[in-house]
């Protein structure tokens, strides 16, 4: 039951951010789905003992792959799905704690939170970039096979 709650709440949060980002109405469900999938990947990896950095990387990688597939299906830019989809993964709580500790003059703890938030943010970006490279590699293979099949027909 807890997994269902996690999925539904991440879906609602992501779809709500899709509204804030002016995503087309017909894509809001799919934006929410992308975010829920990414969050459930992240959350399940955390529960199985993986570090938050690697779990964030994996979640954002899956988000970008699914966003690519939906962008092709709906003939829309991938960013519509991926920007709203990564919202649940953003380490806002850690950034908040870093700033809170700065205000409380606890600089060593602040640096720890800020460094962790920075590393997780980098992992999210790297997941998006690696997925883009992976999808371009796959699309190039598909294009080459189609071109070769067309040559063989002639």
N, C-alpha and C positions, 0 to 999 in steps of 0.2 A: 504493500500500500504506500510505503514511503517513496518508492521509485515513481509511482504514479503522481504523487504530489509534487515531487521535484520536476517531473516532466511537464506537468500542467502549469506550474508557476513559471518555469523558464519559458514556456510557450507564450504565456500571457505577457511576460516582461518583454520578450523579443518582439512580439506583434505590436505591443504598445510603442516601442521605440521605432518600429516601422511606420507607425502613424506620425510620430514626431518628425521623422526624416522624410515625410511626404512620399512614401512608397505608394505605388498604384494600389488601389483597393483590391484588385483581383489577386495581388501577390501577398497580401498581409498574412493569409493563412500559411503560405509557403515560407515566408520570412520567419514566422513563429516556429514552424517545423524545423527550419535550419538551426535556429537557436536552441530548441529543445534537444535536438540530436547532438549538437556540439556540447551542450551542458551535460547531458547524460553520459557521453563518452568521458568527459573530464571527471565527472563525479564518480563514475564507476572505477576509473583508474586510480583516483585518490583513495577510494575505499579498499582497493586491492593493494595498497601500500606504495604506489608510485609517487614520486616527488611531484609537487605542484607545478614545477617548471615543465617537466616532461608531459604531464597530463594536459597542461595548457597548450603545449605544442601539438599534441595529438588531437585535442579538441578543435583547435583552429585549423589544422590540416583537413580534418573531416568536414568542417564547416565550409572551407573553400572548395573542396571537391563537390559537395552537394550543391553549393551555390553555382558552380560551373555548369553542372547538369541542369539545374533549374533555369539558368540564364539561357542555355541553348534551347530548352524546351519552350520557354515563353518568348524567346527572341528579345531579351532585355539585357541591359548591362548586369554583369555579375555583382557589381557593388551594391545593387539594391538588396540582394540577399545576404551578402557577406557582412556589410556594415551592421545591420541590425542583428545578425547572427552572432557576432563576437561580443556583443554587449554583456551577456552573462559571464563571460570569461575575464572581463577587465578587472584588475585587482584594485578596485576603488576603496575597499575597506583597508587594505594595507597602506595606500596613499594617505587615507584619512588618519590612520594611526601614526604615520610618519609625521604629518603636520601637527597632530595633537602633541606628540612628544617634543617637537621643536618648541611649541608654545609653552610647554611645561618645563623647558630647559633641560630635558633629558636627551641630550644630543647623541649619545652612543646608541640608545635604543631607536632613536629616529633614523639614524644611518642604517641600522639593520633592516627596519621596515622599508625604507626608501630603496635600498639595494635589492631587496627581494621583489618589490613591486616593479622596479626597473627590469630585472632579469625576467620576470614573468611576462611583462609587456614585450620584451625582445623575443621571447619564445612564441608568443602569439603572432608577432610579425613574421618570424621565420617560418611558422607553420603555414601562413598564408602564402609566402613567397615560394616555399618548397612545393606546395600544392599547385601553384601557377606553373612552375617549371615542369612538374610531373604531367599536368594536363596538356601543356604544349608539346611535350614529348609524345604523349599518346596520340594527340591530334595529328602530329607529323607522320607517325606510323600509319594511321588510318588514311591520310591523304596519299601517301606513297603507295599503299596497297590498292586504293581506288584507281590511281593513275596507271599502275601496272596492269590492273584488270582491264582498263579501257584500252591500253596498248595491245593486250593479248586478243581483244575482240576484233581489232582492226586488222 
